[in-house]
Amino acid sequence: DKKIDDNSRRPRKLRGLGAAADQLSDMLERSLVAGDWAGVESVVSDALSLSGTDVVVTSPNPDKGADFAVWSDLLESLVGNPFLIEVKAHIHRREDAVRITREIAGYVSASGAHWGLLLYCEGPGAESDWWSNTSPNVLVRPLKTFLDDLRNRTFPEVVRDLRNTRFHGSHS
């Protein structure tokens, strides 16, 4: 009789990015300085893949729909699947913040998803009142802060905390 390896049935132990957060932050800085948008999106894709997502799909057409759709069993009870992510370079005005989050809310609605996340490279802090009139089912985070969030926490933990902050003003 062969013994069945029970390790294959155990959930994998998830961790934050650790030192990889520094490498990704460095890659992000180099991509931003070079104006390499594909490099910026690659940083996001790598961070998602390394931090507790099961499936990350990149949009085949960067001008239509969200940049990423993420599926994770751990996200299902938090924000549902898929969880859509849009990455923007700059948010210069309050009107841009409202317009962009409405666009993302439209992507969320059209896809049957429940939530989206806006990651942006330059703009107001996530606590800015610029976000007060934006779509309630779109979470927002500066990309550099997001990478730092992932240093010691998994992606599902970061999403949970962002969602809780959006609704309750504090982390769980």
N, C-alpha and C positions, 0 to 999 in steps of 0.2 A: 504494500500500500504506500502511495505517495502522500506525503504530508503537504497540506495546502498552506501556502504562505499567507498568513493573515495580515502582513504588512501592507499588501496591496489594497486591503479594504479599509485601512485606517485613513482618516483625513490627514492631509499633509499639514505639517506645522508651518503656519504662516508667520512671517516676520516683516519688520519694516526694511527699508533699503540699506540702513547702516551706512557704511563707507561709500556704497554705490551712489548715495545721494550727492556726495561731493563730486564724484566723477560726472554725474548727470548735470549738476549745476555748472561745472566747467564746460561741458559740451554745449549747454544752453548758452552760456556767455559767448563762446566762440561762434556759435551759429548766429546769434543776434548781431554781433559785431560784423560778421561777414554778410549779413542779410540773407542767410541761408534758411529759408522757411521750411524746406524739407528736413533740415537738420533739427529745427525746433520741434517739428512734429515727431521726428524719430526719438527725441528725448522723451516726449510724452508717451509714445508707444512703449519704449523700453521701461519707463517708470511703472506703467500699468502692468506690463508683463511680469516684472520682478516683484510686484507688491500685492499679490493676492487676487488677481482677476483670472477667471477661467478661460475666457475667450475675448480677444480684442480684434475688432474688424475696423480697418481703415477705409474711409470713403473712397470709392474709385473715382469719383468726380468731386474735386475739392470745392467747386462752386455751387454744389447742390447738396443740401442736407448737412448734418453734423459731420465733423471730422472723424469721430470714432463712435462706435457702438460697442458697449462692454456687456458681457453676460457673465454673471457669477452667481453661484448658488447662495453665497453669503450676502449678496445684494438683494435677493428676491424679497425678503421680508422687510428690508429697509426702504428701497426705492423702486423695486420691481426690475424686470429685465425686458428689453435692453435698457441700459443707462447710457444716455447720449452725452458726448463731450465735444464741445466746440473750443477751438484755440484761436485767439485773436492777438494781433501784435500790439495794438494801441487802443485805448479808450480815452479820448481827449475831452469829451463833453458829456454832460449828464444826459443829453438827448441821445447820444450814441449808446450809452449804457442801457437806456430804455429800449431803443430800437433793436439792439443786438439780442437782448434777453427775450424780446418778443419774437424775434426770428427763431431763436432756439426753442421757445415754447411752441412755435408752429411746427418745428421738426419733431418735437416730442409728441404732439398731438397726432400728426400725420403718420407717425410710426407705430402708434399704439402704446408707446412708452408712457411712463408717469413722470419722470424727472430727467433733468439735464444739468450739466455742469459747464460753466464758462470759465476757462482758464485764459488769463491774459498776461502779456509780458510787461506792459506799461499802462498805468492808469491809477485811479484812486485805490486806497486800501479797501479790503473787503468790508470794513466797518463803516465806510463812508456813507453819508446820507444819499449819495447818488443812487444807491441800490434800493432805496426805500419804495420807489414806485415801479419796480421791475416785477416781472412775472414771478409769482410765488413758488412755482415748481422748478425754477432755475437757480441752482446754487452758483456762487461766484467765488473765485479765489485767484489771487495773483500766482502765476506759474512758479515763480521762485519760492514763494511761501508754501505752495502745494508740495514741491519737492522736499522742502524742509519738514513739512507735516509727515511725509512718508519715511523720514529717517528712522523713526522708532515705532511707527504704527503701520498697519496694513491699509491697503486701499479701502476695503469695506469699513474699517474703523474710522478713517478720515471722512468718508462719505456720511457715515452715521452722525459724526460730530457736526459736520456742516449742516446736515438736515435738521438736527436738534437745535442748533444755534439759529437757523432760519425761523423755526417755529417758536422756540421757547427763550431764545436769547442766552442760552447757556449750553454747555456740553453735558452729555449724560454721565 
